[in-house]
Amino acid sequence: MAKIAYNACYGGFGLSHDAIMRYAALKGLTIYPFVDCRTEDGSLLPYNAPNRFRRATEKESQTAFLVHYCTTPEYSDETYWSPYDAYKDRADSIQVIEELGENANGQCAKIRLEEVPSGTLYRIDEYDGLESVATQSTYEWSVAP
């Protein structure tokens, strides 16, 4: 049997900070979390502003809506690491999801695992972030005349 990870609620597949850090460790990567810097009135600095990002505190890493990751302790576009690598690489994220359980869920996610027989053709259908695992046997197929 093969395990497929999917998001079982509206919002979208996303891993928590702890899950992202664990995934990176399994891949042999050291990554550093960053958050957007803000002005005194709370607005974001322009994207190209110097020092637009700063290292996140542990609390910010856990609670910020958007955390950015780099492979160096200083933020740069060249060392930016996207957690979407982990999302697309769902086969390798299964271990993290199993280890962390509910703590693997990102802020808008309810990640579940579904088992399907090895070799089964499947796809993940998505609507507004809510996903389902679809196989040939769960779809009604039409034959072209």
N, CA, C and O atoms as a GROMACS GRO file, in nm:
protein
  580
    1MET      N    1   0.084  -0.119   0.000
    1MET     CA    2   0.000   0.000   0.000
    1MET      C    3   0.088   0.125   0.000
    1MET      O    4   0.195   0.126   0.060
    2ALA      N    5   0.041   0.228  -0.067
    2ALA     CA    6   0.110   0.356  -0.072
    2ALA      C    7   0.028   0.459   0.005
    2ALA      O    8  -0.095   0.455   0.003
    3LYS      N    9   0.095   0.550   0.071
    3LYS     CA   10   0.027   0.656   0.147
    3LYS      C   11   0.032   0.785   0.068
    3LYS      O   12   0.137   0.824   0.016
    4ILE      N   13  -0.083   0.851   0.061
    4ILE     CA   14  -0.097   0.977  -0.010
    4ILE      C   15  -0.138   1.083   0.092
    4ILE      O   16  -0.235   1.064   0.166
    5ALA      N   17  -0.066   1.194   0.097
    5ALA     CA   18  -0.100   1.305   0.186
    5ALA      C   19  -0.189   1.404   0.112
    5ALA      O   20  -0.163   1.436  -0.004
    6TYR      N   21  -0.293   1.450   0.180
    6TYR     CA   22  -0.382   1.550   0.120
    6TYR      C   23  -0.440   1.638   0.230
    6TYR      O   24  -0.433   1.603   0.348
    7ASN      N   25  -0.497   1.749   0.192
    7ASN     CA   26  -0.556   1.843   0.287
    7ASN      C   27  -0.707   1.822   0.292
    7ASN      O   28  -0.775   1.829   0.190
    8ALA      N   29  -0.759   1.796   0.412
    8ALA     CA   30  -0.900   1.761   0.428
    8ALA      C   31  -0.986   1.878   0.476
    8ALA      O   32  -1.090   1.856   0.538
    9CYS      N   33  -0.945   2.001   0.449
    9CYS     CA   34  -1.027   2.116   0.484
    9CYS      C   35  -1.000   2.228   0.385
    9CYS      O   36  -0.900   2.226   0.312
   10TYR      N   37  -1.088   2.327   0.383
   10TYR     CA   38  -1.064   2.443   0.298
   10TYR      C   39  -0.944   2.519   0.351
   10TYR      O   40  -0.924   2.526   0.472
   11GLY      N   41  -0.866   2.575   0.263
   11GLY     CA   42  -0.751   2.654   0.303
   11GLY      C   43  -0.624   2.617   0.230
   11GLY      O   44  -0.552   2.706   0.185
   12GLY      N   45  -0.595   2.491   0.215
   12GLY     CA   46  -0.478   2.452   0.139
   12GLY      C   47  -0.379   2.369   0.216
   12GLY      O   48  -0.363   2.383   0.337
   13PHE      N   49  -0.313   2.280   0.142
   13PHE     CA   50  -0.210   2.194   0.198
   13PHE      C   51  -0.095   2.281   0.246
   13PHE      O   52  -0.041   2.361   0.169
   14GLY      N   53  -0.056   2.265   0.370
   14GLY     CA   54   0.056   2.340   0.423
   14GLY      C   55   0.108   2.273   0.549
   14GLY      O   56   0.031   2.224   0.631
   15LEU      N   57   0.238   2.272   0.562
   15LEU     CA   58   0.301   2.213   0.679
   15LEU      C   59   0.331   2.321   0.783
   15LEU      O   60   0.354   2.437   0.748
   16SER      N   61   0.330   2.283   0.909
   16SER     CA   62   0.365   2.375   1.018
   16SER      C   63   0.515   2.405   1.012
   16SER      O   64   0.590   2.339   0.941
   17HIS      N   65   0.555   2.505   1.089
   17HIS     CA   66   0.698   2.538   1.098
   17HIS      C   67   0.777   2.417   1.147
   17HIS      O   68   0.882   2.386   1.092
   18ASP      N   69   0.728   2.350   1.250
   18ASP     CA   70   0.799   2.232   1.302
   18ASP      C   71   0.812   2.124   1.196
   18ASP      O   72   0.917   2.060   1.186
   19ALA      N   73   0.707   2.105   1.117
   19ALA     CA   74   0.712   2.003   1.011
   19ALA      C   75   0.811   2.043   0.902
   19ALA      O   76   0.884   1.959   0.849
   20ILE      N   77   0.813   2.170   0.868
   20ILE     CA   78   0.907   2.217   0.765
   20ILE      C   79   1.050   2.198   0.814
   20ILE      O   80   1.137   2.154   0.738
   21MET      N   81   1.075   2.231   0.940
   21MET     CA   82   1.210   2.216   0.994
   21MET      C   83   1.250   2.068   0.999
   21MET      O   84   1.365   2.034   0.971
   22ARG      N   85   1.157   1.982   1.035
   22ARG     CA   86   1.187   1.838   1.039
   22ARG      C   87   1.213   1.786   0.899
   22ARG      O   88   1.307   1.708   0.879
   23TYR      N   89   1.131   1.827   0.802
   23TYR     CA   90   1.150   1.786   0.663
   23TYR      C   91   1.289   1.827   0.615
   23TYR      O   92   1.360   1.748   0.554
   24ALA      N   93   1.327   1.952   0.644
   24ALA     CA   94   1.459   2.000   0.602
   24ALA      C   95   1.569   1.917   0.666
   24ALA      O   96   1.668   1.883   0.600
   25ALA      N   97   1.553   1.884   0.793
   25ALA     CA   98   1.655   1.803   0.862
   25ALA      C   99   1.666   1.666   0.797
   25ALA      O  100   1.777   1.615   0.779
   26LEU      N  101   1.554   1.605   0.762
   26LEU     CA  102   1.557   1.475   0.694
   26LEU      C  103   1.628   1.483   0.560
   26LEU      O  104   1.691   1.387   0.516
   27LYS      N  105   1.616   1.597   0.494
   27LYS     CA  106   1.681   1.619   0.364
   27LYS      C  107   1.826   1.663   0.379
   27LYS      O  108   1.897   1.680   0.279
   28GLY      N  109   1.872   1.682   0.504
   28GLY     CA  110   2.009   1.727   0.526
   28GLY      C  111   2.029   1.875   0.505
   28GLY      O  112   2.142   1.919   0.481
   29LEU      N  113   1.921   1.953   0.514
   29LEU     CA  114   1.928   2.097   0.493
   29LEU      C  115   1.923   2.171   0.627
   29LEU      O  116   1.851   2.130   0.718
   30THR      N  117   1.998   2.278   0.637
   30THR     CA  118   1.982   2.370   0.749
   30THR      C  119   1.913   2.492   0.692
   30THR      O  120   1.964   2.555   0.599
   31ILE      N  121   1.798   2.527   0.748
   31ILE     CA  122   1.724   2.644   0.700
   31ILE      C  123   1.697   2.737   0.817
   31ILE      O  124   1.691   2.695   0.933
   32TYR      N  125   1.680   2.864   0.785
   32TYR     CA  126   1.659   2.968   0.885
   32TYR      C  127   1.530   3.041   0.853
   32TYR      O  128   1.508   3.080   0.738
   33PRO      N  129   1.443   3.061   0.954
   33PRO     CA  130   1.316   3.131   0.930
   33PRO      C  131   1.331   3.283   0.936
   33PRO      O  132   1.407   3.336   1.017
   34PHE      N  133   1.259   3.351   0.850
   34PHE     CA  134   1.256   3.496   0.844
   34PHE      C  135   1.111   3.544   0.837
   34PHE      O  136   1.024   3.472   0.788
   35VAL      N  137   1.087   3.665   0.886
   35VAL     CA  138   0.956   3.728   0.873
   35VAL      C  139   0.976   3.865   0.809
   35VAL      O  140   1.088   3.918   0.805
   36ASP      N  141   0.867   3.921   0.758
   36ASP     CA  142   0.871   4.054   0.698
   36ASP      C  143   0.891   4.158   0.808
   36ASP      O  144   0.832   4.149   0.916
   37CYS      N  145   0.974   4.256   0.779
   37CYS     CA  146   0.986   4.372   0.869
   37CYS      C  147   0.870   4.467   0.838
   37CYS      O  148   0.822   4.473   0.726
   38ARG      N  149   0.829   4.539   0.939
   38ARG     CA  150   0.719   4.633   0.922
   38ARG      C  151   0.760   4.771   0.972
   38ARG      O  152   0.852   4.786   1.052
   39THR      N  153   0.688   4.872   0.923
   39THR     CA  154   0.712   5.008   0.970
   39THR      C  155   0.641   5.025   1.104
   39THR      O  156   0.573   4.935   1.151
   40GLU      N  157   0.659   5.143   1.165
   40GLU     CA  158   0.598   5.168   1.295
   40GLU      C  159   0.446   5.160   1.289
   40GLU      O  160   0.382   5.124   1.388
   41ASP      N  161   0.386   5.192   1.174
   41ASP     CA  162   0.240   5.184   1.163
   41ASP      C  163   0.191   5.044   1.126
   41ASP      O  164   0.071   5.022   1.109
   42GLY      N  165   0.284   4.950   1.113
   42GLY     CA  166   0.247   4.811   1.087
   42GLY      C  167   0.243   4.772   0.941
   42GLY      O  168   0.218   4.656   0.910
   43SER      N  169   0.267   4.866   0.851
   43SER     CA  170   0.263   4.831   0.709
   43SER      C  171   0.395   4.765   0.668
   43SER      O  172   0.500   4.786   0.729
   44LEU      N  173   0.387   4.686   0.562
   44LEU     CA  174   0.506   4.617   0.511
   44LEU      C  175   0.600   4.714   0.442
   44LEU      O  176   0.557   4.812   0.382
   45LEU      N  177   0.727   4.684   0.454
   45LEU     CA  178   0.825   4.761   0.376
   45LEU      C  179   0.812   4.720   0.229
   45LEU      O  180   0.766   4.609   0.201
   46PRO      N  181   0.852   4.807   0.136
   46PRO     CA  182   0.850   4.766  -0.005
   46PRO      C  183   0.937   4.644  -0.026
   46PRO      O  184   1.036   4.626   0.045
   47TYR      N  185   0.902   4.560  -0.122
   47TYR     CA  186   0.973   4.434  -0.142
   47TYR      C  187   1.123   4.455  -0.163
   47TYR      O  188   1.203   4.376  -0.113
   48ASN      N  189   1.160   4.559  -0.235
   48ASN     CA  190   1.301   4.580  -0.266
   48ASN      C  191   1.374   4.663  -0.160
   48ASN      O  192   1.489   4.700  -0.180
   49ALA      N  193   1.310   4.692  -0.048
   49ALA     CA  194   1.374   4.770   0.058
   49ALA      C  195   1.486   4.690   0.123
   49ALA      O  196   1.474   4.569   0.141
   50PRO      N  197   1.596   4.757   0.156
   50PRO     CA  198   1.701   4.685   0.227
   50PRO      C  199   1.647   4.640   0.363
   50PRO      O  200   1.564   4.707   0.423
   51ASN      N  201   1.693   4.528   0.408
   51ASN     CA  202   1.649   4.473   0.537
   51ASN      C  203   1.498   4.450   0.543
   51ASN      O  204   1.436   4.469   0.648
   52ARG      N  205   1.440   4.410   0.432
   52ARG     CA  206   1.295   4.382   0.426
   52ARG      C  207   1.259   4.266   0.517
   52ARG      O  208   1.148   4.262   0.571
   53PHE      N  209   1.350   4.170   0.535
   53PHE     CA  210   1.324   4.053   0.617
   53PHE      C  211   1.421   4.048   0.734
   53PHE      O  212   1.534   4.096   0.724
   54ARG      N  213   1.377   3.991   0.845
   54ARG     CA  214   1.464   3.970   0.960
   54ARG      C  215   1.441   3.830   1.012
   54ARG      O  216   1.336   3.770   0.991
   55ARG      N  217   1.543   3.778   1.082
   55ARG     CA  218   1.530   3.644   1.140
   55ARG      C  219   1.412   3.641   1.234
   55ARG      O  220   1.391   3.733   1.313
   56ALA      N  221   1.334   3.535   1.223
   56ALA     CA  222   1.216   3.518   1.307
   56ALA      C  223   1.255   3.464   1.444
   56ALA      O  224   1.347   3.384   1.457
   57THR      N  225   1.183   3.510   1.546
   57THR     CA  226   1.199   3.450   1.678
   57THR      C  227   1.130   3.314   1.676
   57THR      O  228   1.055   3.284   1.583
   58GLU      N  229   1.154   3.234   1.777
   58GLU     CA  230   1.088   3.103   1.784
   58GLU      C  231   0.936   3.120   1.784
   58GLU      O  232   0.865   3.046   1.716
   59LYS      N  233   0.887   3.216   1.862
   59LYS     CA  234   0.741   3.240   1.867
   59LYS      C  235   0.688   3.283   1.731
   59LYS      O  236   0.584   3.234   1.687
   60GLU      N  237   0.759   3.374   1.665
   60GLU     CA  238   0.715   3.418   1.533
   60GLU      C  239   0.717   3.303   1.433
   60GLU      O  240   0.628   3.292   1.348
   61SER      N  241   0.817   3.217   1.443
   61SER     CA  242   0.824   3.102   1.353
   61SER      C  243   0.701   3.014   1.368
   61SER      O  244   0.654   2.955   1.271
   62GLN      N  245   0.650   3.005   1.490
   62GLN     CA  246   0.534   2.921   1.518
   62GLN      C  247   0.401   2.988   1.483
   62GLN      O  248   0.304   2.919   1.450
   63THR      N  249   0.395   3.122   1.492
   63THR     CA  250   0.266   3.189   1.483
   63THR      C  251   0.248   3.280   1.362
   63THR      O  252   0.134   3.311   1.326
   64ALA      N  253   0.355   3.323   1.298
   64ALA     CA  254   0.342   3.416   1.185
   64ALA      C  255   0.267   3.347   1.071
   64ALA      O  256   0.285   3.228   1.046
   65PHE      N  257   0.184   3.424   1.002
   65PHE     CA  258   0.108   3.366   0.891
   65PHE      C  259   0.200   3.325   0.777
   65PHE      O  260   0.177   3.224   0.712
   66LEU      N  261   0.304   3.404   0.752
   66LEU     CA  262   0.394   3.373   0.643
   66LEU      C  263   0.538   3.380   0.694
   66LEU      O  264   0.587   3.486   0.732
   67VAL      N  265   0.604   3.267   0.692
   67VAL     CA  266   0.744   3.259   0.730
   67VAL      C  267   0.822   3.226   0.604
   67VAL      O  268   0.783   3.138   0.526
   68HIS      N  269   0.932   3.295   0.583
   68HIS     CA  270   1.020   3.273   0.469
   68HIS      C  271   1.142   3.196   0.521
   68HIS      O  272   1.182   3.212   0.636
   69TYR      N  273   1.201   3.113   0.436
   69TYR     CA  274   1.316   3.032   0.478
   69TYR      C  275   1.432   3.053   0.383
   69TYR      O  276   1.415   3.064   0.262
   70CYS      N  277   1.552   3.058   0.441
   70CYS     CA  278   1.674   3.065   0.362
   70CYS      C  279   1.772   2.959   0.412
   70CYS      O  280   1.761   2.910   0.525
   71THR      N  281   1.865   2.925   0.327
   71THR     CA  282   1.965   2.825   0.364
   71THR      C  283   2.089   2.889   0.426
   71THR      O  284   2.188   2.821   0.453
   72THR      N  285   2.084   3.020   0.448
   72THR     CA  286   2.192   3.091   0.516
   72THR      C  287   2.130   3.177   0.627
   72THR      O  288   2.011   3.208   0.621
   73PRO      N  289   2.209   3.215   0.728
   73PRO     CA  290   2.155   3.295   0.838
   73PRO      C  291   2.117   3.438   0.798
   73PRO      O  292   2.049   3.507   0.873
   74GLU      N  293   2.161   3.482   0.680
   74GLU     CA  294   2.123   3.614   0.629
   74GLU      C  295   2.029   3.594   0.511
   74GLU      O  296   2.053   3.509   0.426
   75TYR      N  297   1.922   3.673   0.507
   75TYR     CA  298   1.824   3.659   0.400
   75TYR      C  299   1.882   3.705   0.267
   75TYR      O  300   1.947   3.809   0.260
   76SER      N  301   1.859   3.627   0.164
   76SER     CA  302   1.890   3.671   0.028
   76SER      C  303   1.802   3.592  -0.069
   76SER      O  304   1.763   3.479  -0.041
   77ASP      N  305   1.772   3.654  -0.181
   77ASP     CA  306   1.692   3.585  -0.282
   77ASP      C  307   1.764   3.461  -0.334
   77ASP      O  308   1.699   3.363  -0.372
   78GLU      N  309   1.895   3.464  -0.334
   78GLU     CA  310   1.973   3.352  -0.386
   78GLU      C  311   1.967   3.229  -0.294
   78GLU      O  312   1.981   3.116  -0.340
   79THR      N  313   1.947   3.251  -0.164
   79THR     CA  314   1.945   3.138  -0.070
   79THR      C  315   1.804   3.106  -0.021
   79THR      O  316   1.787   3.025   0.070
   80TYR      N  317   1.704   3.170  -0.081
   80TYR     CA  318   1.564   3.144  -0.042
   80TYR      C  319   1.531   2.997  -0.066
   80TYR      O  320   1.564   2.942  -0.171
   81TRP      N  321   1.466   2.935   0.033
   81TRP     CA  322   1.423   2.796   0.020
   81TRP      C  323   1.271   2.792   0.037
   81TRP      O  324   1.218   2.840   0.137
   82SER      N  325   1.204   2.736  -0.059
   82SER     CA  326   1.058   2.735  -0.057
   82SER      C  327   1.004   2.608   0.008
   82SER      O  328   1.043   2.498  -0.030
   83PRO      N  329   0.914   2.622   0.105
   83PRO     CA  330   0.850   2.503   0.162
   83PRO      C  331   0.764   2.430   0.061
   83PRO      O  332   0.722   2.317   0.086
   84TYR      N  333   0.736   2.493  -0.052
   84TYR     CA  334   0.659   2.423  -0.154
   84TYR      C  335   0.735   2.303  -0.209
   84TYR      O  336   0.675   2.212  -0.265
   85ASP      N  337   0.867   2.303  -0.191
   85ASP     CA  338   0.944   2.184  -0.227
   85ASP      C  339   0.894   2.064  -0.146
   85ASP      O  340   0.878   1.954  -0.198
   86ALA      N  341   0.869   2.088  -0.018
   86ALA     CA  342   0.818   1.980   0.069
   86ALA      C  343   0.675   1.944   0.030
   86ALA      O  344   0.638   1.826   0.033
   87TYR      N  345   0.593   2.043  -0.008
   87TYR     CA  346   0.454   2.015  -0.043
   87TYR      C  347   0.447   1.929  -0.169
   87TYR      O  348   0.366   1.837  -0.178
   88LYS      N  349   0.533   1.961  -0.267
   88LYS     CA  350   0.531   1.886  -0.392
   88LYS      C  351   0.592   1.747  -0.374
   88LYS      O  352   0.556   1.653  -0.445
   89ASP      N  353   0.682   1.736  -0.280
   89ASP     CA  354   0.753   1.610  -0.255
   89ASP      C  355   0.678   1.533  -0.146
   89ASP      O  356   0.736   1.499  -0.043
   90ARG      N  357   0.551   1.507  -0.171
   90ARG     CA  358   0.468   1.449  -0.066
   90ARG      C  359   0.514   1.312  -0.020
   90ARG      O  360   0.491   1.275   0.095
   91ALA      N  361   0.579   1.237  -0.106
   91ALA     CA  362   0.626   1.104  -0.065
   91ALA      C  363   0.724   1.117   0.051
   91ALA      O  364   0.718   1.039   0.146
   92ASP      N  365   0.815   1.214   0.044
   92ASP     CA  366   0.912   1.232   0.152
   92ASP      C  367   0.855   1.305   0.272
   92ASP      O  368   0.912   1.299   0.381
   93SER      N  369   0.744   1.375   0.256
   93SER     CA  370   0.683   1.443   0.370
   93SER      C  371   0.596   1.348   0.453
   93SER      O  372   0.556   1.384   0.564
   94ILE      N  373   0.566   1.229   0.402
   94ILE     CA  374   0.483   1.132   0.476
   94ILE      C  375   0.545   1.101   0.612
   94ILE      O  376   0.474   1.098   0.712
   95GLN      N  377   0.675   1.078   0.616
   95GLN     CA  378   0.741   1.046   0.743
   95GLN      C  379   0.720   1.158   0.844
   95GLN      O  380   0.692   1.131   0.961
   96VAL      N  381   0.734   1.282   0.801
   96VAL     CA  382   0.716   1.396   0.891
   96VAL      C  383   0.573   1.401   0.941
   96VAL      O  384   0.550   1.424   1.060
   97ILE      N  385   0.478   1.380   0.853
   97ILE     CA  386   0.336   1.384   0.890
   97ILE      C  387   0.305   1.274   0.990
   97ILE      O  388   0.232   1.297   1.086
   98GLU      N  389   0.359   1.155   0.969
   98GLU     CA  390   0.336   1.045   1.062
   98GLU      C  391   0.402   1.073   1.198
   98GLU      O  392   0.344   1.044   1.302
   99GLU      N  393   0.521   1.130   1.196
   99GLU     CA  394   0.591   1.160   1.322
   99GLU      C  395   0.518   1.267   1.403
   99GLU      O  396   0.503   1.252   1.524
  100LEU      N  397   0.475   1.374   1.337
  100LEU     CA  398   0.419   1.488   1.409
  100LEU      C  399   0.268   1.484   1.426
  100LEU      O  400   0.213   1.558   1.508
  101GLY      N  401   0.199   1.400   1.350
  101GLY     CA  402   0.053   1.394   1.361
  101GLY      C  403  -0.011   1.529   1.335
  101GLY      O  404   0.023   1.596   1.238
  102GLU      N  405  -0.104   1.570   1.422
  102GLU     CA  406  -0.174   1.697   1.405
  102GLU      C  407  -0.079   1.816   1.407
  102GLU      O  408  -0.110   1.921   1.350
  103ASN      N  409   0.036   1.803   1.472
  103ASN     CA  410   0.133   1.913   1.478
  103ASN      C  411   0.201   1.938   1.343
  103ASN      O  412   0.275   2.035   1.329
  104ALA      N  413   0.176   1.853   1.246
  104ALA     CA  414   0.230   1.875   1.111
  104ALA      C  415   0.144   1.973   1.032
  104ALA      O  416   0.189   2.026   0.930
  105ASN      N  417   0.021   1.998   1.077
  105ASN     CA  418  -0.071   2.085   1.003
  105ASN      C  419  -0.026   2.229   1.003
  105ASN      O  420   0.008   2.285   1.108
  106GLY      N  421  -0.026   2.290   0.885
  106GLY     CA  422  -0.004   2.433   0.875
  106GLY      C  423  -0.127   2.506   0.923
  106GLY      O  424  -0.225   2.443   0.963
  107GLN      N  425  -0.123   2.640   0.921
  107GLN     CA  426  -0.231   2.721   0.977
  107GLN      C  427  -0.366   2.698   0.909
  107GLN      O  428  -0.470   2.710   0.974
  108CYS      N  429  -0.367   2.667   0.782
  108CYS     CA  430  -0.493   2.648   0.710
  108CYS      C  431  -0.503   2.506   0.657
  108CYS      O  432  -0.555   2.484   0.547
  109ALA      N  433  -0.454   2.409   0.733
  109ALA     CA  434  -0.450   2.272   0.682
  109ALA      C  435  -0.498   2.172   0.786
  109ALA      O  436  -0.489   2.194   0.907
  110LYS      N  437  -0.548   2.064   0.734
  110LYS     CA  438  -0.586   1.946   0.814
  110LYS      C  439  -0.538   1.827   0.731
  110LYS      O  440  -0.615   1.767   0.655
  111ILE      N  441  -0.411   1.795   0.747
  111ILE     CA  442  -0.349   1.695   0.661
  111ILE      C  443  -0.391   1.554   0.703
  111ILE      O  444  -0.391   1.520   0.821
  112ARG      N  445  -0.427   1.477   0.605
  112ARG     CA  446  -0.466   1.338   0.627
  112ARG      C  447  -0.386   1.250   0.531
  112ARG      O  448  -0.335   1.296   0.429
  113LEU      N  449  -0.377   1.124   0.567
  113LEU     CA  450  -0.311   1.025   0.481
  113LEU      C  451  -0.415   0.925   0.435
  113LEU      O  452  -0.499   0.880   0.514
  114GLU      N  453  -0.409   0.890   0.310
  114GLU     CA  454  -0.497   0.787   0.255
  114GLU      C  455  -0.410   0.680   0.193
  114GLU      O  456  -0.312   0.709   0.123
  115GLU      N  457  -0.445   0.556   0.218
  115GLU     CA  458  -0.369   0.445   0.159
  115GLU      C  459  -0.440   0.395   0.034
  115GLU      O  460  -0.561   0.378   0.031
  116VAL      N  461  -0.360   0.374  -0.068
  116VAL     CA  462  -0.411   0.316  -0.192
  116VAL      C  463  -0.316   0.202  -0.230
  116VAL      O  464  -0.198   0.207  -0.195
  117PRO      N  465  -0.364   0.102  -0.300
  117PRO     CA  466  -0.275  -0.007  -0.341
  117PRO      C  467  -0.160   0.046  -0.428
  117PRO      O  468  -0.181   0.131  -0.513
  118SER      N  469  -0.042  -0.006  -0.405
  118SER     CA  470   0.074   0.033  -0.486
  118SER      C  471   0.043   0.013  -0.634
  118SER      O  472  -0.021  -0.085  -0.671
  119GLY      N  473   0.088   0.105  -0.716
  119GLY     CA  474   0.065   0.096  -0.860
  119GLY      C  475  -0.066   0.158  -0.905
  119GLY      O  476  -0.094   0.163  -1.025
  120THR      N  477  -0.149   0.206  -0.811
  120THR     CA  478  -0.278   0.265  -0.845
  120THR      C  479  -0.258   0.403  -0.907
  120THR      O  480  -0.181   0.484  -0.856
  121LEU      N  481  -0.326   0.429  -1.017
  121LEU     CA  482  -0.326   0.563  -1.074
  121LEU      C  483  -0.415   0.649  -0.986
  121LEU      O  484  -0.528   0.611  -0.954
  122TYR      N  485  -0.365   0.765  -0.946
  122TYR     CA  486  -0.445   0.854  -0.862
  122TYR      C  487  -0.413   0.998  -0.900
  122TYR      O  488  -0.314   1.027  -0.967
  123ARG      N  489  -0.499   1.085  -0.854
  123ARG     CA  490  -0.473   1.228  -0.864
  123ARG      C  491  -0.534   1.293  -0.742
  123ARG      O  492  -0.621   1.235  -0.676
  124ILE      N  493  -0.488   1.412  -0.711
  124ILE     CA  494  -0.544   1.487  -0.600
  124ILE      C  495  -0.629   1.598  -0.658
  124ILE      O  496  -0.578   1.687  -0.726
  125ASP      N  497  -0.760   1.591  -0.633
  125ASP     CA  498  -0.851   1.695  -0.676
  125ASP      C  499  -0.856   1.801  -0.567
  125ASP      O  500  -0.848   1.770  -0.448
  126GLU      N  501  -0.869   1.927  -0.608
  126GLU     CA  502  -0.866   2.036  -0.512
  126GLU      C  503  -0.970   2.142  -0.548
  126GLU      O  504  -0.987   2.175  -0.665
  127TYR      N  505  -1.038   2.194  -0.446
  127TYR     CA  506  -1.129   2.306  -0.463
  127TYR      C  507  -1.114   2.395  -0.341
  127TYR      O  508  -1.144   2.353  -0.229
  128ASP      N  509  -1.069   2.518  -0.360
  128ASP     CA  510  -1.046   2.614  -0.251
  128ASP      C  511  -0.960   2.555  -0.140
  128ASP      O  512  -0.981   2.584  -0.022
  129GLY      N  513  -0.863   2.474  -0.177
  129GLY     CA  514  -0.772   2.416  -0.079
  129GLY      C  515  -0.815   2.284  -0.022
  129GLY      O  516  -0.733   2.211   0.034
  130LEU      N  517  -0.943   2.249  -0.035
  130LEU     CA  518  -0.994   2.120   0.012
  130LEU      C  519  -0.959   2.016  -0.094
  130LEU      O  520  -0.996   2.029  -0.210
  131GLU      N  521  -0.887   1.914  -0.052
  131GLU     CA  522  -0.839   1.813  -0.147
  131GLU      C  523  -0.903   1.677  -0.120
  131GLU      O  524  -0.950   1.648  -0.010
  132SER      N  525  -0.903   1.596  -0.223
  132SER     CA  526  -0.945   1.456  -0.209
  132SER      C  527  -0.860   1.373  -0.304
  132SER      O  528  -0.812   1.420  -0.407
  133VAL      N  529  -0.841   1.248  -0.265
  133VAL     CA  530  -0.764   1.156  -0.347
  133VAL      C  531  -0.862   1.084  -0.438
  133VAL      O  532  -0.957   1.021  -0.391
  134ALA      N  533  -0.839   1.092  -0.567
  134ALA     CA  534  -0.926   1.028  -0.666
  134ALA      C  535  -0.848   0.921  -0.741
  134ALA      O  536  -0.736   0.943  -0.784
  135THR      N  537  -0.910   0.806  -0.755
  135THR     CA  538  -0.850   0.697  -0.832
  135THR      C  539  -0.943   0.664  -0.948
  135THR      O  540  -1.055   0.715  -0.956
  136GLN      N  541  -0.896   0.579  -1.037
  136GLN     CA  542  -0.980   0.540  -1.151
  136GLN      C  543  -1.110   0.477  -1.103
  136GLN      O  544  -1.214   0.495  -1.166
  137SER      N  545  -1.106   0.406  -0.993
  137SER     CA  546  -1.227   0.339  -0.945
  137SER      C  547  -1.323   0.434  -0.874
  137SER      O  548  -1.438   0.396  -0.850
  138THR      N  549  -1.281   0.556  -0.841
  138THR     CA  550  -1.370   0.649  -0.772
  138THR      C  551  -1.427   0.755  -0.867
  138THR      O  552  -1.498   0.845  -0.823
  139TYR      N  553  -1.396   0.744  -0.995
  139TYR     CA  554  -1.444   0.839  -1.094
  139TYR      C  555  -1.534   0.768  -1.193
  139TYR      O  556  -1.513   0.652  -1.227
  140GLU      N  557  -1.634   0.839  -1.238
  140GLU     CA  558  -1.719   0.786  -1.345
  140GLU      C  559  -1.658   0.834  -1.476
  140GLU      O  560  -1.649   0.954  -1.501
  141TRP      N  561  -1.616   0.741  -1.557
  141TRP     CA  562  -1.549   0.775  -1.681
  141TRP      C  563  -1.644   0.756  -1.798
  141TRP      O  564  -1.728   0.667  -1.798
  142SER      N  565  -1.629   0.841  -1.898
  142SER     CA  566  -1.705   0.831  -2.022
  142SER      C  567  -1.609   0.789  -2.132
  142SER      O  568  -1.490   0.820  -2.128
  143VAL      N  569  -1.663   0.717  -2.229
  143VAL     CA  570  -1.582   0.673  -2.343
  143VAL      C  571  -1.623   0.757  -2.463
  143VAL      O  572  -1.741   0.768  -2.495
  144ALA      N  573  -1.524   0.815  -2.529
  144ALA     CA  574  -1.552   0.896  -2.647
  144ALA      C  575  -1.605   0.806  -2.758
  144ALA      O  576  -1.554   0.696  -2.780
  145PRO      N  577  -1.707   0.853  -2.830
  145PRO     CA  578  -1.762   0.771  -2.940
  145PRO      C  579  -1.668   0.761  -3.057
  145PRO      O  580  -1.700   0.696  -3.156
   0.00000   0.00000   0.00000
